[in-house]
Amino acid sequence: MRKYSLHFIVVSIFCSAVVAGCKTTAGTQQSKETDQGISEKEVARIENVLAADDMRGRKVFTPDIDRAADFIAAEFKEAGLQTLNNANSFRQEFSMISTKQLSLTGKFDGNIVDAKNIIVVSGKPQLTVTEKSGYEITSITAGKNIFSEAVNLIQSDKNYLVLVDSSYKDNFPRLVNLKRQMFKQENNTIFVYTSKAPQQYSIDLKQDVTERKMANVVGVLPGKSKKDEYVIFSGHYDHLGVTSKPVNGDSIYNGANDDAAGTTAVIMLAKYFKQLNNNERTIVFAAFTAEEVGGFGSLYFSKQFDPNKVIAMFNIEMIGTESKWGKNSAYITGYEKSNMGEILQSNLKGTGFNFYPDPYPKEQLFYRSDNATLAKLGVPAHTISTSKMDSEPNYHKLSDEVSTLDMSNMASIIKAIALSSKTIIAGTDTPTRVKKEDLR
């Protein structure tokens, strides 16, 4: 989780008490605009709905997360947003496949291959593959990142027979995790723990297949002069659901901070920018599903865009508590990987806010949230958060409830995000791209 605690100080009200000499006509006008569009009362209303007990923790594949999606969609509609690509709904639906293997056999050049040395990633209930099936044979050789290589092959449109080098003895069995949840797709990928390419082979699989629907919630505010350039504001709305082991009578993981807070920010920003109605670039507002179980929502969403046309992504995670520096501060994950943080800080000049690089480098936060998929494609996609990852007392606990959040601070943070993004939205600033060699 990343924390961006931009505690925005309203210039026209608090300037004399907090920031000496920061009065400007433009700054005062901007403060009034954010005050009109983003209120503590409205932030509390949305947060209280998303994190209420009757949402039952918004777990994927439950009616509870569907209710949350309906609520977010209704807020987008009320705000006056359009659907993505003129879809019939704000719900961006897609299917995930889970499988249960019933039988698996294999032969290479007449020799039986132990089933534990074969992993088949396929959404088909029955599959028979031979050297005549037209599969491309490739290898994962020593010294590579086996998981990154495997994911890239699975996500391609080709059918592969993949030979995995013996140096991956310990990691090969872990590839089975890649088939536990996957997108519905036509191609198949077969991993075999061997480095010797066969002349003849046969693989036979039978499995039970379950298809389940998921949905992001996406709204769009078209740009004026730069409609084909996109700025994304996002947060995930799923959480952990209900536990069978209550603590002091509480069994619901409300997820108030993680990440009803970020989703609340996305909704408020949608209403704010629609009120202004002066964005030159197109703004996309996305509430992602399935972050907690693997980031599948943001992965699917990212596939719908040409990354070269995505100018910036503001992913918002856990902004309901103060950062380690207190109010008027925040950190941005991957701060050093583009100049986006510098642009945001420049737009907040005179407000008393300070942006800091992520203070928790060991947590690898830049790679762990919904910004990662687009960042891997070079997009300046960063997460804003205020979560103290070394000491956040309610993180992934039943105690993550609305009562633990500071609504006033949340409203101020959302105002700051709005103000800090102004030149990117206007098309006058374009953040530098993330270098692909910086990604893992």
Buried (B, 14 or more C-beta within 10 A) or exposed (E): BBBBBBBBBBBBEBBEEBBEEBEBEEBBEBBBBBBEBBBBEBBBEBBBBBBBEEBBBBBBBBEBBBBBBBBBBEBBBEBEBBBBEEEEBBBBEBBBBBBEBEEBBBBBEEEEBEBEBBBBBBBBEEBEBEBEBEBEBBBBBEEBEBBEBBBEBBBEEEBBBBBBBEBBEEBBEEBBEBBBBBBEBEBBBBBBBBBEBBEEBBBBBBBEBEEEEBBBBBBBBEBEEBEEBBBBBBBBBBBBBBEEEEEEEBBBBBBBBBBBBBBBBBBBBBBBBBBBEEBBBBBBBBBBBBBBBBBBBBBBBBEEBEBEEBBBBBBBBBBBBBBBBEBBBBBBBBBEBBBBBBBBBEBBEBBBBBBBEBBBEEBEBBBBBBBBBBBBBBBBBBBBBBBBBEEBEBBBBBBBBBEBBBBEBBBBBBBBBBBBBBBBBBBEBBBEBBEEEBBE
